[in-house]
Amino acid sequence: MTATTDAPIPATSAVPAYQKPQRVTQARVLRAEWTKMRTQPSAYWSLLAAIVLVVGFGLGYSLLRVARPPHGAAIASFDPTAISLSGVELAQIAVGVLGVLVVTSEYATGLVRTTFAAIPRRLPMLWGKAALLAAVVTAVSLPAAFAAFAGGQSILSRQHLSVPLSQPGVARAVIGSALYLALVGLLGIGLGALIRNAAGGIAVLFGLLFGLPLVAGFLPGGLAADMTKYLPTGAGQSVTTVQPDPSMLHPWTGFGVLCAYAAVLQAVSAARMRRGDA
C-alpha cells in the first residue's frame, strides 16, 4: 500500500493586479469623473444647447443689426464683437445648469455614497468635477465663440460694420467669452455641491445671474450702476466686450471679480463637503 501525504500548500501573498487596492490620485479621480460626465445625456444636451445659443443667437442678432444699422453718434459706441457674441448671455444658462447637474445628479441617484466610499477625502471629487467641467466647457465654447464671431462679422460686413480679429481687444473678447462660460459652469458646480438639490441649485443660479441685476436696477441714482458692475453677470461680461463702457469694470478686472465669486462658492461648498454629511 502506498501512503500518500497531502503536502501543505505554501501561502502566497501574490494578489491579482485587478484585486490590489489602488491609491486615490487626482488623475484617477479625473478619469472617473470623465466617465461619469460622458455617460450623462444631460451633459451632451447642455453643451449642444450652449453651442447652438452662442452661434445661432449671435448670427441672428447680427442679421437684426444689419437690418437696423446704427446711425450718427450711435456708431461710435457700436460694438460689432459684442453683437456677434451676444449668444453667450443665453448660453450661460445651459452651462450653469450643467454645472449644477454634474453634482446634484449623484445625490439624486445615491451614487455619491459609492463615490465617497472610493474617495474618503471627498474634496478630490469636487476638484475633479470643477477642473473637468471648466476644461470641457472651454473646449466646446471656444470654437463656438470663434464661429459666432466669424459668421457675425461676415454678416455685419454687408453694412461695413465688421471688425477684424486682429483689432485690439477683439481676440480677448472672443477668448474671454469661452472663459466666462467656464466660470459660470464653476458657479453651477459650487451651488450644486452646496445645495445638493437640482431645483434649488438652478433656482439660486438664476437668482445670482439674473435676479440680482434686476433687484440692483431698482436702487436709486448711480448706486444701481455701481452695484451691477460688481455682480457676477455684469463683472464677467465685461471681458466679452471691446468698446469701453463706463458702467462696466475693466475687462480683466471684471473677470477677476467673477473668478472671486467662483472661488468663494467652491470654498464654501468644499467646507460643507468636508463635514462628512452625505
C-alpha positions as CSV (number, residue, x, y, z in Angstrom):
1,M,0.0,0.0,0.0
2,T,1.3,3.4,-0.9
3,A,0.9,6.1,1.6
4,T,0.0,9.5,0.3
5,T,0.6,12.6,2.2
6,D,-1.1,15.9,1.5
7,A,1.7,18.3,1.1
8,P,0.9,21.7,2.6
9,I,0.2,24.4,0.0
10,P,2.7,27.2,0.6
11,A,1.0,30.5,1.5
12,T,1.4,33.2,-1.1
13,S,0.9,36.9,-0.9
14,A,0.5,37.3,-4.6
15,V,-2.7,39.1,-5.3
16,P,-4.1,39.6,-8.9
17,A,-3.5,43.1,-10.1
18,Y,-7.2,43.8,-10.5
19,Q,-7.7,43.0,-6.8
20,K,-5.0,45.2,-5.4
21,P,-6.2,48.4,-3.8
22,Q,-5.2,51.4,-5.8
23,R,-4.2,54.7,-4.3
24,V,-6.6,57.5,-4.9
25,T,-4.9,60.2,-7.0
26,Q,-6.3,63.2,-8.6
27,A,-5.6,61.8,-12.1
28,R,-7.7,58.7,-11.3
29,V,-10.5,60.9,-9.9
30,L,-10.4,62.9,-13.1
31,R,-10.7,59.8,-15.2
32,A,-13.7,58.6,-13.1
33,E,-15.4,62.0,-13.4
34,W,-14.9,61.9,-17.2
35,T,-16.6,58.6,-17.3
36,K,-19.5,59.9,-15.3
37,M,-19.8,63.0,-17.5
38,R,-19.7,61.3,-20.9
39,T,-22.3,58.9,-19.8
40,Q,-24.8,61.6,-18.8
41,P,-27.2,62.6,-21.6
42,S,-27.8,65.9,-19.8
43,A,-24.1,66.8,-20.4
44,Y,-24.4,66.3,-24.2
45,W,-27.7,68.2,-24.4
46,S,-26.4,71.1,-22.3
47,L,-23.2,71.5,-24.3
48,L,-25.1,71.2,-27.5
49,A,-27.6,73.9,-26.3
50,A,-24.7,76.2,-25.4
51,I,-23.1,75.8,-28.9
52,V,-26.5,76.5,-30.6
53,L,-27.2,79.5,-28.5
54,V,-23.7,81.0,-28.9
55,V,-23.6,80.6,-32.7
56,G,-27.3,80.8,-33.6
57,F,-28.2,83.8,-31.5
58,G,-25.0,85.6,-32.5
59,L,-25.8,85.2,-36.2
60,G,-29.5,86.1,-35.6
61,Y,-28.7,89.2,-33.7
62,S,-26.1,90.2,-36.4
63,L,-28.8,89.9,-39.0
64,L,-31.1,92.1,-37.0
65,R,-28.4,94.8,-36.6
66,V,-27.7,94.7,-40.3
67,A,-31.4,95.3,-40.9
68,R,-31.3,98.2,-38.4
69,P,-27.8,99.6,-38.6
70,P,-26.6,102.4,-36.2
71,H,-26.6,106.0,-37.4
72,G,-24.9,109.2,-36.3
73,A,-23.5,109.2,-32.8
74,A,-24.6,105.6,-32.2
75,I,-21.8,104.4,-34.5
76,A,-19.1,105.5,-32.0
77,S,-20.5,103.2,-29.3
78,F,-21.4,100.3,-31.7
79,D,-19.5,97.1,-30.7
80,P,-19.5,94.6,-33.6
81,T,-17.7,92.0,-31.5
82,A,-20.3,92.1,-28.7
83,I,-23.1,91.8,-31.3
84,S,-21.6,88.5,-32.6
85,L,-21.0,87.2,-29.1
86,S,-24.5,88.1,-27.8
87,G,-25.5,84.4,-27.6
88,V,-23.0,83.9,-24.7
89,E,-25.5,85.6,-22.4
90,L,-28.1,82.9,-23.2
91,A,-25.5,80.0,-23.3
92,Q,-24.6,80.7,-19.7
93,I,-28.0,79.2,-18.7
94,A,-27.1,75.9,-20.3
95,V,-23.6,75.8,-18.9
96,G,-24.6,76.9,-15.4
97,V,-27.4,74.3,-15.3
98,L,-24.9,71.6,-16.4
99,G,-22.6,72.6,-13.5
100,V,-25.4,72.1,-11.0
101,L,-26.5,68.8,-12.5
102,V,-22.9,67.4,-12.6
103,V,-23.1,67.4,-8.8
104,T,-26.7,67.0,-7.9
105,S,-27.3,64.0,-10.2
106,E,-25.1,61.9,-7.9
107,Y,-27.0,63.0,-4.8
108,A,-30.3,62.3,-6.6
109,T,-29.4,58.7,-7.5
110,G,-27.4,57.9,-4.4
111,L,-24.2,57.3,-6.5
112,V,-22.5,59.9,-4.2
113,R,-22.2,57.3,-1.4
114,T,-20.3,55.0,-3.7
115,T,-18.1,57.9,-4.8
116,F,-17.4,58.9,-1.2
117,A,-16.6,55.2,-0.3
118,A,-14.0,55.2,-3.1
119,I,-12.7,58.7,-2.3
120,P,-12.9,59.1,1.5
121,R,-11.3,62.5,1.5
122,R,-14.1,63.8,-0.8
123,L,-12.5,67.0,-1.9
124,P,-10.6,65.5,-4.8
125,M,-14.1,64.6,-6.2
126,L,-15.1,68.3,-6.1
127,W,-11.8,69.5,-7.6
128,G,-12.1,66.8,-10.3
129,K,-15.6,67.9,-11.3
130,A,-14.6,71.5,-11.3
131,A,-11.4,71.0,-13.4
132,L,-13.1,68.7,-15.9
133,L,-16.2,70.9,-16.4
134,A,-14.0,74.0,-16.9
135,A,-11.9,72.2,-19.5
136,V,-14.9,70.7,-21.3
137,V,-16.8,73.9,-21.4
138,T,-13.8,75.9,-22.6
139,A,-13.0,73.3,-25.3
140,V,-16.6,73.4,-26.6
141,S,-17.4,77.1,-26.3
142,L,-14.1,78.5,-27.7
143,P,-14.7,77.1,-31.2
144,A,-18.3,78.2,-30.9
145,A,-17.3,81.7,-30.0
146,F,-14.9,82.0,-32.9
147,A,-17.6,80.6,-35.2
148,A,-20.1,83.1,-34.0
149,F,-17.6,85.9,-34.4
150,A,-16.6,84.9,-37.9
151,G,-20.2,84.4,-39.0
152,G,-21.4,87.6,-37.3
153,Q,-18.7,89.8,-38.8
154,S,-19.4,88.3,-42.3
155,I,-23.0,89.4,-41.9
156,L,-22.1,92.9,-40.4
157,S,-19.6,93.5,-43.3
158,R,-22.7,94.0,-45.6
159,Q,-23.1,97.4,-43.9
160,H,-19.4,97.9,-43.4
161,L,-19.7,97.4,-39.6
162,S,-17.4,94.4,-39.2
163,V,-14.0,94.4,-37.4
164,P,-11.1,92.1,-37.9
165,L,-9.9,89.7,-35.2
166,S,-6.6,91.5,-35.1
167,Q,-8.1,94.7,-33.9
168,P,-7.1,95.4,-30.3
169,G,-9.4,93.8,-27.7
170,V,-11.3,91.6,-30.2
171,A,-9.4,88.3,-29.7
172,R,-9.5,88.9,-25.9
173,A,-13.3,89.3,-26.1
174,V,-13.7,86.1,-28.1
175,I,-11.5,84.0,-25.9
176,G,-12.9,85.8,-22.8
177,S,-16.4,84.6,-23.8
178,A,-15.3,81.0,-23.5
179,L,-13.6,81.7,-20.2
180,Y,-16.7,83.4,-18.9
181,L,-18.9,80.4,-19.7
182,A,-16.4,78.1,-18.0
183,L,-16.6,80.3,-14.8
184,V,-20.4,80.2,-14.9
185,G,-20.1,76.4,-15.0
186,L,-18.0,76.6,-11.9
187,L,-20.6,78.7,-10.2
188,G,-23.1,75.9,-11.0
189,I,-20.8,73.3,-9.5
190,G,-20.3,75.3,-6.4
191,L,-24.1,75.8,-5.9
192,G,-24.8,72.1,-6.7
193,A,-22.3,71.0,-4.1
194,L,-23.6,73.5,-1.6
195,I,-27.4,72.9,-2.0
196,R,-27.3,69.3,-3.3
197,N,-30.7,69.7,-5.0
198,A,-31.1,70.3,-8.7
199,A,-34.2,72.5,-8.5
200,G,-32.8,74.5,-5.6
201,G,-29.3,74.9,-7.2
202,I,-30.8,76.0,-10.5
203,A,-33.1,78.5,-8.8
204,V,-30.3,80.1,-6.9
205,L,-28.1,80.2,-10.0
206,F,-30.8,82.1,-11.9
207,G,-31.2,84.4,-9.0
208,L,-27.4,85.0,-8.9
209,L,-27.1,85.6,-12.7
210,F,-30.4,87.4,-13.5
211,G,-32.3,88.1,-10.2
212,L,-29.6,90.3,-8.5
213,P,-29.2,92.6,-11.5
214,L,-32.9,93.2,-11.6
215,V,-33.0,94.0,-8.0
216,A,-30.0,96.3,-8.3
217,G,-31.8,98.1,-11.1
218,F,-34.3,99.4,-8.6
219,L,-31.6,101.1,-6.4
220,P,-31.7,104.9,-6.6
221,G,-29.3,107.1,-8.7
222,G,-25.9,105.8,-9.7
223,L,-26.0,103.2,-7.0
224,A,-27.6,100.8,-9.4
225,A,-24.8,101.0,-11.9
226,D,-22.2,100.8,-9.2
227,M,-23.7,97.6,-7.8
228,T,-24.5,96.0,-11.2
229,K,-20.9,96.1,-12.4
230,Y,-19.7,94.1,-9.4
231,L,-22.4,91.4,-9.7
232,P,-21.3,88.1,-11.4
233,T,-23.0,88.8,-14.7
234,G,-22.0,92.4,-15.1
235,A,-18.4,91.8,-14.0
236,G,-17.9,88.7,-16.1
237,Q,-19.4,90.1,-19.3
238,S,-17.0,93.0,-19.3
239,V,-14.4,90.6,-20.7
240,T,-16.6,89.9,-23.7
241,T,-16.8,93.5,-24.9
242,V,-14.4,95.6,-26.9
243,Q,-15.9,99.1,-26.7
244,P,-15.1,100.7,-23.3
245,D,-18.2,101.2,-21.2
246,P,-18.1,103.4,-18.1
247,S,-20.8,101.4,-16.5
248,M,-18.6,98.2,-16.6
249,L,-15.4,97.3,-15.0
250,H,-12.1,96.9,-16.9
251,P,-12.3,93.6,-18.8
252,W,-9.7,91.7,-16.8
253,T,-10.8,93.3,-13.5
254,G,-14.4,92.1,-14.1
255,F,-13.1,88.7,-15.0
256,G,-11.1,88.6,-11.7
257,V,-14.3,89.6,-9.8
258,L,-16.1,86.7,-11.4
259,C,-13.2,84.4,-10.5
260,A,-13.5,85.5,-6.9
261,Y,-17.3,84.6,-6.9
262,A,-16.5,81.1,-8.2
263,A,-13.6,80.6,-5.8
264,V,-15.7,81.6,-2.8
265,L,-18.5,79.3,-3.8
266,Q,-16.0,76.5,-4.3
267,A,-14.5,77.1,-0.9
268,V,-17.9,77.2,0.9
269,S,-19.1,74.0,-0.8
270,A,-15.8,72.3,0.0
271,A,-16.1,73.3,3.6
272,R,-19.6,71.7,3.7
273,M,-18.4,68.6,1.9
274,R,-15.6,68.1,4.4
275,R,-18.1,67.9,7.3
276,G,-18.9,64.4,6.2
277,D,-22.6,64.6,5.7
278,A,-23.5,62.7,2.5
